[in-house]
Amino acid sequence: MEEVFDYLRKIFKPYSNLPIFNELPKEGIPKQEILELLSKILNEENYKWEKGFVSGAVYHGGKDHIDFLNNVYAISSQVNPLHPDIWPSVLKIEREIIEIVSKILHGNEAVSGSVTSGGTESILLAMKAYRDWARKVKGIYEPEIILPTSAHVAFDKAANYFNIKIKYVNLNENFEAKIEEIKEAINKNTIAIVASAPCFPFGTIDPIEEISEIALDKNIPFHVDACLGGFILPWAKKLGYKVGKFDFELEGVTSISVDLHKYGYSPKGCSLILYRNPEFWKYQFYINTKWSGGIYFSTTLAGSRAGALMIAAWATLLYLGENGYLKCTKQILEVADYIKSELTKIQDLKILGNPLWIIAVTSERFNIYEIVENMTKLGWNLNVLMDPPAFHIAITLRHDLIVAKKFIEDLKLAISESGKAKAEGLAPIYGMMASLPKEDSDEIVSYLIQWLYKDP
Ligand SMILES: *Cc1c(COP(=O)(O)O)cnc(C)c1O
């Protein structure tokens, strides 16, 4: 454990030469001084994503883009959608975001939904709405969802928060949900089926057309998690890439989560939950007509919400327009195509499934975690996957062909260096975690979290 902490300390607590503020200063510090300190800290941390060394995380990151978002934020930072009587314009703005994105995803005028703080909140809300809808309409009191193992962990979180049981579905050799297992998992307690377009770990898309047929036939709500794909797949299709139907075009699809703060290029803290019709949407609301504070309602998990983020998301959609998104998507998919074709030339590496732009790589010969660790030493920040052991890179606008070439060169270097020295860092940590029972590894992570947030 000591070795683990030494390793983690270097990554997470590198601020030995920064001033410490552990109590409120008696006299306020001059604003200029605070701005300078912040710039110094963040400039050091930002170069990594700015230079394209990071998988996902910052999806646009262009300077003009950020400047524009900052200007929008500057004039709307006080807006709170909880008070539509003070800011009625924000009702219009939220409605317009829903309408714009609904049309991109083949929705009609019945489509309803909300702007949320992120994909997790969109997913939590959909699962809560389906639980409450199923209780009221179908009399289901022991709710279950059907979930491919590749679905985002936010669905597990929702099940945990809202007392829903999960029926897991395994993946086929293409890393897509097995249709047969979905059929077998359906029973009288099923409140929803979930699929991803694409899934986070492997970037692969589940057989959504087939699942839609099943869902329609059995009259079961069907949620498509397009947090990643909602703002790539529609444009990829227009650019001539082979993309199956995945959205409201399919009659069985009853809801879609889409992250504005990923490939929608909005500031962090913005996602959408869309329902085919308000019949589902209304089960996500919280309403209290008897509170001593007056009649209260909220449409999402939060009370007060960051209106400025919603407004910035709206401004992003308007200024980029369809052509802006097409251009961004074209770059991302071209870079992904280059990386995939170069990866297939590297012996003993394998791409998992047939992804478009989120590319997961494994190896039967090398210790993949050691390769990731070597890539980390070369400055890269990749996503580590557990089952199977692999990593992925999610291509963003920060990756152009020059960065892609460097990625491939560095990867070859990382492979040639693996197995030479005693593995350190990631590889032994993942090795240890994999060898422990779930309760023990959860306990260790809980301990690490407390260290991470509390220990200076
Ligand atoms: C990112 C992501 C989510 C969760 O989104 P957050 O914004 O991190 O809460 C859900 N599903 C998929 C497929 C994702 O990639």
The ligand as an SDF file (V2000), in Angstrom:
LIG
                    3D

 15 15  0  0  0  0  0  0  0  0999 V2000
  -20.0400   10.0600  -20.2290 C   0  0  0  0  0  0  0  0  0  0  0  0
  -21.0880    9.0550  -20.3790 C   0  0  0  0  0  0  0  0  0  0  0  0
  -22.1560    8.9770  -19.4890 C   0  0  0  0  0  0  0  0  0  0  0  0
  -22.2200    9.7790  -18.2030 C   0  0  0  0  0  0  0  0  0  0  0  0
  -22.0210   11.0680  -18.4000 O   0  0  0  0  0  0  0  0  0  0  0  0
  -21.4960   12.1030  -17.2850 P   0  0  0  0  0  0  0  0  0  0  0  0
  -21.6810   13.3400  -18.0480 O   0  0  0  0  0  0  0  0  0  0  0  0
  -20.0770   11.7690  -16.9790 O   0  0  0  0  0  0  0  0  0  0  0  0
  -22.3510   12.0160  -16.1010 O   0  0  0  0  0  0  0  0  0  0  0  0
  -23.1470    8.0810  -19.7680 C   0  0  0  0  0  0  0  0  0  0  0  0
  -23.0780    7.2690  -20.8240 N   0  0  0  0  0  0  0  0  0  0  0  0
  -22.0530    7.2880  -21.6880 C   0  0  0  0  0  0  0  0  0  0  0  0
  -22.0400    6.3560  -22.8570 C   0  0  0  0  0  0  0  0  0  0  0  0
  -21.0100    8.1710  -21.4870 C   0  0  0  0  0  0  0  0  0  0  0  0
  -19.9720    8.1980  -22.3050 O   0  0  0  0  0  0  0  0  0  0  0  0
  1  2  1  0
  2  3  1  0
  2 14  2  0
  3  4  1  0
  3 10  2  0
  4  5  1  0
  5  6  1  0
  6  7  2  0
  6  8  1  0
  6  9  1  0
 10 11  1  0
 11 12  2  0
 12 13  1  0
 12 14  1  0
 14 15  1  0
M  END
$$$$
